[in-house]
Each structure stands twice: as C-alpha cells, then as structure tokens.
Amino acid sequence: MTAGGLIIAAPSSASGKTLVSLGLMAAFRGRKLSVRSAKVGPDYIDPAFHAAATGRPGVTLDGWAMSEGVLAARVGRVSTDCDLVICEGVMGLFDGADVASGDNDGSTAQIAAATGWPVILVVDAARMAGSAAAVVAGFAGLSRTCLIAGAIFNRVGSDRHRAMIERAMAQYCPHVEVLGFLPHVPALAVPSRHLGLVQAAEHPDLASFIAAAAAMMTRHLDIDRLRCLAEASKLLPGSAVALPPLGQRIAVARDEAFAFVYDDLLVDWRRQGAEIAPFSPLADQPPPEQCDAVYLPGGYPELSAAVLAGNALFKSGVQRAARRGAFVYGECGGYMTLGQAIVDKSGTSHAMIGLLPVVTSMENAQRHLGYRRVKLADRTPLGRAGAGFRGHEFHYAEEIFNQGVELFLSFTAKGEKLCSAGCAVGAVSGSFVHLISAESMISS
C-alpha cells in the first residue's frame, strides 16, 4: 500500500516550515506511525534533521534538476514502506529556478502538482492579523495545479490575535481549513551559519529539541485532521536514477566536514551495482586502498581546515589513490580540499591535499548561489566532452588561484553563460557545483 503524503510549504523562507515539519514527523512517529520524509530543492542540511525526527533517511525532490522518472522513482521509494510521508518545501511555495516559464521551475508548487500531495501552508502571523487570511487566499487562488488543503499560523501572540485570524479566515478564505495556531517559542529556533542551519550532528541537544517540537505540534495543531488530509502520490513508481556511479567501489568522505551528499544518491549508486565505502577525513582515515573512485562531497572543511591540514593519513591516502589511477572527484568543500590550500577568515593558509592547482579563500567571503547547467569541457571519468549535468552552487569561498584545466562550461538555469567552473588534472577533478543529475536523464 502506498503511503499518503503532505507538503509543508510557506509564503516565504523563515516562516517555520522546518520546525513544523520536524514536529509533525516526530509527533506522528510518537503515535506509532512509520514516517518518512522528503525535501524539495537542493538542501543537504534539512534532510539530516528529518532523519533524526523519523529515524529513517528521506529523499530529495527537485523538479528543475530531475526528470519525472527520477522524481517518480524517489517518491515511490519513500512511499512504499511507511504510513505517512511529510515533505518539506523550499523557500516560498512558488519560488524556484529563474527560468523563462513556470514549467519545471523546481518550486514546491511544481512538486505538489506532480505528486498530488496536498499543501499545508505555514504562515508567519507575527506582524499581521486579518491580513494573514489574505495571504492564504492569495496563495490558494494562485495554486491552480496544486491543492492548498490547510493553513497553520505561526508565531501567534495571544488569544485575541488568534481570534482575529480565525474570523478573517472564516470570512475571506473559508475553503482552506485552519489546522492550528503556534505560539512564538524562541527556544525552538534552529541555529544557523553561512550556508543555512547548523548541521543536525552539531546541534547541542537535538533529541530534546525534536521532542519539544513534537509536543508543540500535538498541543496546538489538529494532528488527527492532518493525518486524514494526506493523499497518495499520483506518480507511478519507477526505477530511474539521476547520476551514474563514479566507480565500482567508491570511497565516500562522510563526517561533519563532508556531509553534503544525498542518501538517495548513494542508494541509486548501490542499485547500479556500486559498493560504497565511507571514511572520515576528520578522523584522519584514508580512503580504502582497493577503491577505484574517491568522492569528497561538500560540507564545511573551512571550519576544520587546521585539523584537515594536519591529517597526514587522510591526505596521503587520497594522493595514493590518485597515483594508482582512481577517479578522485570533489564538490564544493571537497573541491577546496583537493586544492593546494584553504585560506580561512582570519587570512591563515592551511595546506590541503594539493592534487589540484587551486587555492580557495574565506577571507573576503561573497555568496554564490543558484542552479547551474554545466557541460564537460573535455573527456573525464564523468563522461565525454560536452556531456551535460544539472546542479546547484551555494558557497562563500572564492578562488584566488587556479592554474588548472577547466572542468565545466557553466550556465545559469536560463542558459546565461558564466565563467568556467572547476579544474581537472588527469583523473582528479572538481568544482564548486553540486551535481544533481545527468542532463541526459532530463530529456529521456
């Protein structure tokens, strides 16, 4: 039996989606339901919080970067062995890639339309009263391809504030159910840093935080009605995959410095016959000698640059892998680590692995953010020259030195040409772009 799903969305970022999503996941799990999670858009941090709340890994859904077949495969995977799927949206409901039309824009609304999962809109009502009903009515009126089934009002200050919103909803937006009102609880704010929330593994007391969020949802929301509103996805399950594996036996760096890898990507690689061998650079572990590929994903190596600089077993192990011809590939933080050095915010330079002629710096940090279409400039283990991929870039580091051969030609979601991305030296390569899928999968 396919589980029903709900999408937790909002008019904008910072409305309370993550708090509500985590609280509902844990609250339903506390009722002995098997709950799984999904996250819309490119996000490596929220899924780790979701896994802590549900006790199980979730999936990532991206309507711009993934084909319908990949979306169907992931929705089918997450829906077949649980009682309920809670999907957290990205940014505002209609926010996605900057493309010419609204089709395949990567928004939460697109995923809602594709899956048929009802949308629960979380509205930050801290600085409005009756106007909150106008916000819900406006979003419901614009949602012609997806259903806004209910609304939750966050940061409600008093009983009088609640009553004003209730009256306005009854008068102006009676077709959208009011599912509850949440008070403002500063202690339940999730700490953040330059790339978003602080990682789940770094939260000082994550179990207590999730338990408090669950208690809050149980007390203030109509949990039973939310469960009834869930609908099964209309996507037919499939088996498509987003990216081919990097090798037959892939060493994957996994710790707090290299956490930006999707579990569902590793599941896809295993289903294609690859073996995954995790190792921890922070613990000074080298990649296993028998691996034919080494993957350094993104994360926060700049916060542990001094430790990584001194981890000789890790660094020499990756160098040995390159010398024996293994494909060594780094994304964002992994790319920085494959370079010669990382310069931290204070201007101190920390020696890295040195396989790529690149130096990156956090000293004059500037944000780089957006979807990317990239094409291989030359043949590499990733594919032939001209092979295309879709991905996402989000970093503050700057390249202050790069004398390597370019890896990718890079374009925005609208096709605007950007500077070339990344660097390649033999079978070692990397860039700041997080690859999500092969372009061939989008058109297939």
Residue, then its C-alpha position, 0 to 999 in steps of 0.5 A: m500500500t502506498a503511503g499518503g503524503l503532505i507538503i509543508a510549504a510557506p509564503s516565504s523562507a523563515s516562516g517555520k516550515t522546518l520546525v513544523s515539519l520536524g514536529l509533525m514527523a516526530a509527533f506522528r512517529g510518537r503515535k506509532l506511525s512509520v514516517r518518512s520524509a522528503k525535501v524539495g530543492p537542493d538542501y543537504i542540511d534539512p534532510a539530516f534533521h528529518a532523519a533524526a525526527t523519523g529515524r529513517p533517511g528521506v529523499t530529495l525532490d527537485g523538479w528543475a534538476m530531475s526528470e519525472g522518472v527520477l522524481a517518480a522513482r524517489v517518491g515511490r521509494v519513500s512511499t512504499d514502506c511507511d504510513l505517512v510521508i511529510c515533505e518539506g518545501v523550499m523557500g516560498l511555495f512558488d519560488g524556484a529556478d529563474v527560468a523563462s516559464g513556470d514549467n519545471d521551475g523546481s518550486t514546491a508548487q511544481i512538486a505538489a502538482a506532480t505528486g498530488w500531495p496536498v499543501i499545508l501552508v505555514v504562515d508567519a502571523a507575527r506582524m499581521a492579523g486579518s491580513a494573514a487570511a489574505v495571504v492564504a487566499g492569495f496563495a490558494g487562488l494562485s495554486r491552480t495545479c496544486l491543492i492548498a488543503g490547510a493553513i497553520f499560523n505561526r508565531v501567534g501572540s495571544d488569544r485575541h490575535r488568534a481570534m482575529i485570524e480565525r474570523a478573517m479566515a472564516q470570512y475571506c478564505p473559508h475553503v482552506e481549513v485552519l489546522g492550528f495556531l503556534p505560539h512564538v517559542p524562541a527556544l525552538a529556533v534552529p541555529s544557523r551559519h553561512l550556508g543555512l542551519v547548523q548541521a543536525a550532528e552539531h546541534p547541542d541537544l537535538a533529541s530534546f529539541i525534536a521532542a519539544a517540537a513534537a509536543m508543540m505540534t500535538r498541543h496546538l495543531d489538529i494532528d488527527r485532521l492532518r493525518c486524514l488530509a494526506e493523499a497518495s502520490k499520483l506518480l507511478p513508481g519507477s526505477a530511474v536514477a539521476l547520476p551514474p556511479l563514479g566507480q565500482r567501489i567508491a570511497v565516500a568522505r562522510d563526517e561533519a566536514f563532508a556531509f553534503v551528499y544525498d542518501d538517495l544518491l548513494v542508494d541509486w549508486r548501490r542499485q547500479g551495482a556500486e559498493i560504497a565505502p565511507f571514511s572520515p577525513l576528520a578522523d584522519q582515515p584514508p580512503p580504502e586502498q582497493c577503491d577505484a573512485v574517491y568522492l569528497p562531497g561538500g560540507y564545511p572543511e573551512l571550519s576544520a581546515a587546521v585539523l584537515a591540514g594536519n591529517a597526514l593519513f587522510k591526505s596521503g591516502v587520497q594522493r595514493a589513490a590518485r597515483r594508482g589511477a582512481f577517479v578522485y572527484g570533489e564538490c564544493g568543500g571537497y573541491m577546496t580540499l583537493g586544492q593546494a590550500i584553504v585560506d580561512k577568515s582570519g587570512t591563515s593558509h592551511a595546506m590541503i591535499g594539493l592534487l589540484p592547482v587551486v587555492t580557495s579563500m574565506e577571507n573576503a567571503q561573497r555568496h554564490l548561489g543558484y542552479r547551474r547547467v554545466k557541460l564537460a569541457d573535455r573527456t573525464p571519468l564523468g563522461r565525454a566532452g560536452a556531456g551535460f549535468r544539472g546542479h546547484e552552487f551555494h558557497y562563500a569561498e572564492e578562488i584566488f588561484n587556479q592554474g588548472v584545466e577547466l572542468f565545466l562550461s557553466f550556465t545559469a538555469k536560463g542558459e546565461k553563460l558564466c565563467s568556467a567552473g572547476c579544474a581537472v588534472g588527469a583523473v582528479s577533478g572538481s568544482f564548486v557545483h553540486l551535481i544533481s543529475a545527468e542532463s541526459m536523464i532530463s530529456s529521456 
